[in-house]
Amino acid sequence: MIRRRTLLAFFTLTFIVLLGAPAAAQDEPDAEALPAEDAIEDPADEPDPDELEDRRHGRGDWGVTLDALRSVRAAEHQASDATTSALSTALWVRRVSPVGELSTIDTAVQGSYNWSSGQVYLNLDLVRLRGFYPELFGDSSVVEATAGRFRFQDPSSLLLNSTLDGVSTRLAYPSVRLRFGAGYSGLILNPASNIRMTGADLIDQDDDDEDFGPRRAVGLAEISFPELFARQTVVLGALGQFDFRDADDDEETVNSGYAVAGIRGPLFGNLYHDIYAAGTMGSVEIDDGEDYDYMGYLGSARLRLFLPNFFASRFSLRGVYASSGEADDDGTFDDRFFPITRTRLGTAIQLPLENLLMGELQYSIRPLARSDSERARRFQVLLTGRTFFTTADRPVVLDPTTEVEDDMPGVDADPDGNYIGSEAVLQLNLRPLSDLGVGFTAGMFFPGTGSSGAFTSAREPEFLGRLELSTRF
């Protein structure tokens, strides 16, 4: 009965939200629909009792996900409001089979039907075969081997956070953990790929004649030392990506490598931190022979304070820096940075992680956490403020997927200042039923203009409103 009521509520709300929805001017950022269990997890962490039961006796499960989105962007530089509608439904199947006394094989498959802005496609989101082998190299060792289509992430999740076809191996001991992986992006469907490093990649994203995403190979290696000192975990990683295409007229290819280091853990009480730094070196080829080298830097730091006894509150303070610079006489960049994944920061405005400095303050509270009603206790309010700056005296890099005009109106081609602007965001999350979620987002972006800003006076404040519905069963 609960599931019937959930489905009825979902389809009723979806019908209200999507009824008469016009085709959107631009898509919202890609939303991954993979099962939560497919998130990168630490193989040496102690599994929960249900997971142990699965590994000992084997167990299968399946489910369906339904997600609907409706949003509108309103800004003076747009000819009309940019409206976005999206609907996605996915079917996933998972089976955990024991192999011997301790080892298991975990198989998971997910396929989805996606409709967004009039674009319809079927996608194979996940095909994963994962082997779990405790005590393979000693009593305290854990080996995990994964093959298929699954999510790849770097330690910071800022350089690489994408679904790829490939393999990954992990070896974990109590004091050290190793991870190696290799993946290929050229078989991911074009609408589902978020690896967009060059102008050609961005053009291909909206090209209906391109069936698949950019053809790149990605390799990664990582070593981490859990609680090396004062409960602090230290992680070191290296990544490389190689473009398999040839540079043509008006195109460019890029090969790049990354080194990343991080430290995370508690400071005291309920205060936690994570700090990451990364450097990159790469080579860009243009017109079958003309090329130049570049290098760049990334920094990220975050503080999180948890107050579980005060309405389940959480404070978060974060800063992200991505370098940029003008080209030298020899065609190289002193400090240019851009990641493998098309990482976007912001809500009302979304900015690529290039030539960018962002400061973010976020507060989350469950104002009805002390209510006797379980449904009321699930209600969450999120308040976020962000401020953006460029890191070099050059125009701000805007994301064409959220800018509906070709000429990016209001951008100062020779800015006197580095201030891009600030945004304020309100999010409301409610779960009226255990398997039905409703989310509402409202955000305003206030651009930086004048002598200190990166925009001209033609750029006016802009608004984003978004309603999201989701159910899992």
N, C-alpha and C positions, 0 to 999 in steps of 0.2 A: 504493500500500500504506500509506503514511504517513497519508493522509487517511482510509482505511478504519479504521485503528487508532484515529485520533483520534475519529472519529464513534462507534465502538464504545465507547471509553472514556468519551466524553461522555455518551452515552445510558445507560450502565451507572451512572455516578455520579449522573446526574440522577434515574434511577429510584430509587436508594437514598435520595437526599436528599428527593425529593418523595413517596415512597410513603406513603400514608396521611396526607398533610398536611392538617390541619384548616383551615377558613377563618380568616384572620387577623382580629384585632380591629381593626388599623389597617394601612394601607399603609406601606411604607418610602418614603423620599423618591424622587421620580421620577428614574430613571436614563436619561439620554439615550443612544440607541444609534446616533447618527449616525456615519458613517465619519469616521475621524480626519482625513482631508484637508479636511473641512468646517469644521474649527476656524478661527477668525478668524486669518488669516495676513497677514503684511506683504507687500504687492505689490512693494515695492522690494528685498526680500531676494533674494539670488541663488538661483535654483531649482537642484535637484539635477540630475545628468545625465539621469536617467530622465524628469524633468519637461521638460527641454529637448527630449528626443527626442520626447515626446508632442506638444509644441507645433509641432515642425517637420514631422512626418510624420502626426500623428494616430494615436490609439490608443484602443481600448476595453477595458474590464475589467468584471467582475462578481464578486459574492461573496455569501456567506451568513454571517450571524452567529447564534450561539445563546448565550443567557445564561440561567442558572438561579440562583436565590437562595433561601436558607432561613435564617430568623433567628428568634430568640426573645428577648423582653424579659421579665425577671422583676423584680418589685418588690412590696413589701408592700402598697402602696395599690391594686394591681390585684387583682381578684377571682380571676383566673387568669393564667397566663403568656400574653402576647400573642405569638402565633406568626404569622409571615409567610412565605408562599411566593410565588414569582414565576417566570414563565417567559416569555421573549421570543425570537422568532426573526425575522430580517429578511433581506430580499433587496435588494441594491443593485446598480445599474448605472451605469457612468460612461463617457463618451465625450469625448475631446478631439479637436476637428477644426480643422485649420489654415484660416485665412482670410487670404489674401495671403501675403506673405513672412514676417512676424513675428507677426501677430495670430492668436489662437485663440479658439474658442468651447468652453467646458467645460460639458458637460451631465451632471447627476447626479440620480438618482431613487432613493429608498429607501422601501419599504413594510414594515410589521412586523405580526406577530400577537403579542398581549400577553395574558397571563393573570396575574392578581394577586389574591389573596384572593377567588377566585371570580368576579372581574370579567374578562370577556373582551371584547376589542375589536380591530378592525383599524385601523391608523393609517397615514397617509401622512406619514412623518417628514421627508422631504426631496424637494423638486422645485426644482432650481436651474439657472438658465442664467447662466453667467458669461462675460463677454467680457474678453479680455486684450489690450491695445493698447499695445505699446511705441512710444516715439518719436512719439506722436500730437501732443504739444504741445512738441516739441523733442527733441534727441538724448538728453537725460538723463531724459526723462519716462516715466512708466508710468501708464496709465489702466486701471482695472478697474471694470467695471459688472456688477452682479449683480441678478437679478430672480427671484422665485419664493418658495418656502418654505425658509428657512435660518435659521441662528443669528445673533442680534443680541447684541452685548456692548458695554458701556461700557468705558472704559480700565481701570477697576479690577476689572471683572466682579462687583462687589458690588451695584451698582445695577440692572443689567440683564444677564441671561444667560439668554436664552430663544429658542425657535424662534418666528418670526413669518412672516406673509405680507407681502412688501414688496419694496422696491428699495434698493440701496446703490451708491454711486459713490465711487471713490477716485482721487485724483490724487497721484502721488508724484514728488518730485525728491530728489536726494541730500541737500539741506539742509532740506527741509520736506515734510510729507505732510498731505493733507486727506482727510477722509472725511465723507460725508453719507448719511443713511439714513432711511427711513420704513417703518413696518410696522403691521400690524393683527393683533390677537389673537383676534378674534371668530369665526374659522373654524377655530381649533385645537380638536381634540376635548377635551372637559372632562377626562377622565382624564390627558391628556397636557399640559395647560396648567399652568405653575407661576407664572403671574402672579396673585397673591392678595394684594391690598392692603387689603381691607376685611373686616368681619365677614360681609357678604353674599357676598363671593367665597369665603370659607372654607365657608360653609353650602352654596353651590352645588357645591362640590367633591365632596360626598358625595350630591348629589341626582341620582338616576338619571333624572329627567325633564329634566335639563339636558344637552343633547347637546354644547354647545360651551362654551368658556371665556369669561371676562369680555370684553365688547366694548370694547376700548380701542385707540386709535391712539397710536403711539409715534414720536417723531422724535428724531434725534440728529445732532450735528455735532461734529467733532473736528479738531484741528490738533496735529501733533507735530513736534518739531525733533530729529532723530536726532543724538546725540553733539554737542550744542550746546556743551558745555564739559567738559573732563576726562572724556570718553567718557560723559557723562551725557545721557540723552534726556529731554526735557521734553514733556509732553502736556497739552493743555487741551481740555475737552469740555463740551457742553451737551446736556441731554436734556429732553424734555417728554412727558407722557402725558395723554391726554384721555379721560375716561369718557363713553361714548355712551349710557349708561342714564339713566333718570329715577329720582330718589329716591322710594321708596315707603315705606309704613309699615314700621318695623323694618329699613329698609335705609339705606344711605348711599352716596353717590358721591363720588369724589375726583378732582380735577385737580391736577397738580403739575408743577413744573419743577425741574431739578437743574443745578448747575454743579460740575464736577470738575476738579481739577488734580493732576498727578503728576510724579514724577521717578524714574527708575530707571537702573541701570547698575552697573558694578564700582566698588568702593572701592579695593581693592588685592589683588593676588594672585587667589585664588579666592573672595574675599568679595564678594558682590553685595547690593544693596538695592533696595527699591521702596517709595515713600511716596506715599499718595494722600489727598487731602482733598476733601470734597464738602459742599455746602450745598443745602438744598431749601426751597422755599416752595410751599404748596398751599392749596387750598380744599376743604372737606368740606361737602356738602349733605345735610341730613336732612329727611325729611318734606316734600318739595316746597316748599322755600322757606327753611326755617331752615338757616343755614349758619354756618361759622366758618373762619377762616384759621389756618394754622400754619406754622412754620418749624423747621428742624432741621439737625443737623450730623453728619458722619461723618468718621472718621479711620482710616487703616490704615497700618501700617509693618511691614516684614519685612526680616530679614537672613538670607542664605543662604550657608553656607560649604561648598564642595565639596572633598573630599579623595579624589581618584580613585585615588591610590596606596595609601590605607589602606582596603582592602576596599570601594572605591567608596562611601565614606561621605559623608553629607550631614547637616549641621545646619541647622535652620531655627528662627528666633525671630520670632514675630509678635504684634502687638497690634492689636485692632480696637475702635473706640469708636463707638457709635451713641447719640445724645442722646435724652433724654426729659424730660418735665416735666408738672406739674399744670396744668390749665386756669386761665387768668386769669378775672377777673370778666367780661370782654367775650367769653369763649368761645374765645379764641385760646390757642395753645400757644407758650410761649417757645422751646422747643428740642426739639420732637418730630421724630423721623426714622423713616421706614420706606421701603424701596426699592420699585421696580417689581416685580422678581422676588421670590418668597417665598424669600429667602436664609436658609438654616439653618446654624447653626454648632454643632459638636459631633457626637459619635457615640453614646455611651451615652444622652445626653440631647441633644435638638436644639432650639435656641433661635432664634426669629426675630431678625432684625437690627433690634431696637427695644429701647430702654431696656437697653442691654447694653454691657458692657466685658469683653473676652476677652483673656487672655494665653495664648500657646501656645508650647510647646517641643517640637520633633520631631527625632528622630534616625533616620536610615535607614542600613542597612549590608547588604552582601552578604557574609556570613561565609565563603562558599566561593568567593570571587572568584578565588582563585589555584589553584583545582582544575583538573585536566586535563579534567574533564567539563564540556561546555558546559551541560548541564542543571543541574548543581550550581551553576555560576556564576550562573544566573538566580535562584537562591533569594534572597529579600529579606526582611529583618526591619525593621519600622517600630515605633518606640516613640513615643507621643505623650502629653503631659500638658497639660491645659487647666484654667484657672481662670476663673470667671465672676462678674461683679458686675453689679448694676443701677446705672444712672447717675443715678437719681432716687429719692427716698423714696416709691416706689409699688410695688405688687406686681410680681413677675417676670412677663414675658410668655411663656407656654408655647405650644408648638405643638400644636394639637388633633389633628394627624395622628399624634402619638406619645403622647398622653395619653388613656388609654382610659376614664377616668371623666369624667362631665360636670362635676363640681364641682371638678376639678383639685385633688385632696386634698393637704393639707399646705401650700398656699400661704398665706402670712401676708397678710391683707388690709390690715394696718397695720404693716408691718415696721419694726423698730427699726434693723436693719442692712441693708447692701447686698450681703452675700456670698451668692451663689446656690449655689456649690459648686464642686467640682473633679472631673475625670474622668481616668482612666488608660486608655490604649488600646494593645493589642498587635495588630499586623497581620502576617500571614505570607503572602507571595506566592510562588508556585511555578509554573514553566512546564515541565512534564515533556516536552512536545512543543512544537515551534515554533508551532503554532496551537492549543494547548490551555493555558488558564490556570486555576489554582486559587488562591483567596484565602480566608483565614480571619481573622476579626476577633473579638476579645474585649475588652469595655470595661466598666468599673465607674464609676458616678457616685456621689459622696458629697455629699449636699445640705448646705447651710449652714443650721444651726438655731440656736436660742437668741437671745441679744440681738444678735449680729452677723449673723444669717442672715436670708434671705428666706423660709425655710420654717418651719413649726411642727415640733414633735417627731413629728407623725404621718407625716412624710415620711422614709422609710427609704432606704438605699442601693439602687441598682438595677443590674441586669446586662443587657448585650446580647451575644449570641453570633450570629455570622453566617458562613455558608459560601457562597461564590460560585464558580460555574464558568462559563467562557466559552471559546468557540472561534470562530475566523475562518478561512474558507477560500474 
